Amino acid sequence: MKKYLFIISILFLMSLLLAGCAKNGAFGGENNSPAPPEQSANNSPKNEEQKNEVSIGGVDVDLTALSSTMVYAEVYNMMTSPDDYMGKTIKMSGPYYASFYDETGSYYHYVIVEDASACCQSGLEFIWKGEHNYPNDYPADQTKIEVVGVFESYEELGQTYYYLSVDDIGVLKK
């Protein structure tokens, strides 16, 4: 019984923390989306150690193998302890969502993550390497996609933003 109450308490605490983060823009979204790194002057290249880890390590964190509660918790960890994930290869799936940010005049692309009760959503931004035009080259909003990418960051508008740098977008069957 104590274990059950402890788990409920932890989940409740996480819900409160995540709700606060979503309001403050920690997870990205349509009202606070940053410019993609291709448009940012403050991009920093990956160091050699990170490049080697990606090329020989495969996927470091496979979010597709986790329950919805665990995926939400892991993404929360990625945003609150980003240094632990920097340069790691992340695999995830979820509904695709594009958002336009007036301040930069750019579109941003997200894989949406929901908690188990589907009450709270957040998006992890991804940037598709290469020349791709929105909307022609991207799936429709709410299309379930899978991406594998390297967790990176960039500075824009005085804030640090985190994203996955991906080579390709896989559209999943329903």
C-alpha positions, -999 to 999 in steps of 0.1 A, spaced: 0 0 0 29 24 8 45 17 -25 12 25 -43 8 58 -25 45 67 -32 40 61 -69 8 82 -70 26 109 -51 55 109 -76 31 110 -106 12 139 -90 44 158 -84 55 152 -119 22 164 -133 26 197 -113 62 202 -124 54 194 -160 24 218 -161 47 245 -148 73 237 -174 48 237 -202 36 272 -192 72 285 -191 81 271 -225 105 244 -214 91 219 -239 86 242 -269 53 251 -284 37 274 -308 40 306 -287 77 302 -278 93 282 -307 128 292 -314 145 294 -348 161 263 -361 199 260 -358 204 265 -395 192 301 -389 211 306 -357 245 322 -356 254 305 -323 254 269 -334 283 248 -320 295 217 -338 296 184 -321 329 174 -307 348 143 -319 337 122 -289 301 128 -296 305 120 -333 322 87 -325 295 77 -299 268 82 -324 285 63 -352 293 32 -332 268 33 -304 235 31 -324 205 43 -304 213 54 -269 177 61 -257 148 42 -274 116 60 -264 96 37 -286 101 8 -262 87 26 -232 51 31 -220 35 65 -225 41 74 -188 78 65 -191 82 84 -224 67 115 -209 90 112 -178 121 106 -200 114 136 -221 109 156 -190 143 144 -178 158 154 -212 145 190 -207 156 193 -170 189 175 -173 199 181 -209 236 176 -204 230 140 -196 215 135 -231 237 159 -252 251 140 -282 231 109 -275 211 92 -303 173 92 -294 146 72 -311 110 83 -306 76 82 -322 44 101 -319 21 125 -338 38 151 -359 30 187 -354 43 219 -372 41 253 -356 48 288 -371 65 314 -349 57 350 -359 88 365 -343 112 345 -365 89 339 -394 98 302 -394 81 268 -390 92 244 -363 86 207 -363 77 185 -333 71 149 -322 43 152 -297 45 133 -264 14 127 -242 12 114 -207 -8 83 -200 -40 102 -193 -36 122 -225 -42 154 -205 -8 169 -210 12 172 -241 46 185 -249 66 185 -281 102 176 -287 115 197 -316 133 180 -344 153 194 -373 154 174 -405 189 177 -420 191 187 -457 169 207 -479 132 202 -471 103 225 -477 73 228 -454 46 218 -461 55 199 -493 81 176 -478 66 170 -444 37 148 -433 3 163 -424 -2 173 -387 -12 145 -365 5 119 -387 22 93 -365 60 95 -373 92 80 -360 125 98 -359 160 89 -348 183 118 -341 211 133 -321 201 154 -291 215 189 -295 210 225 -285 212 260 -299 208 295 -286 181 318 -300 164 349 -287 184 347 -254 173 311 -246 187 276 -250 165 252 -270 169 214 -274 161 193 -304 168 162 -323 189 165 -354 174 138 -377 184 124 -411 149 112 -420 113 110 -409 95 77 -410 57 77 -414 41 49 -393 10 31 -403 -20 36 -380 
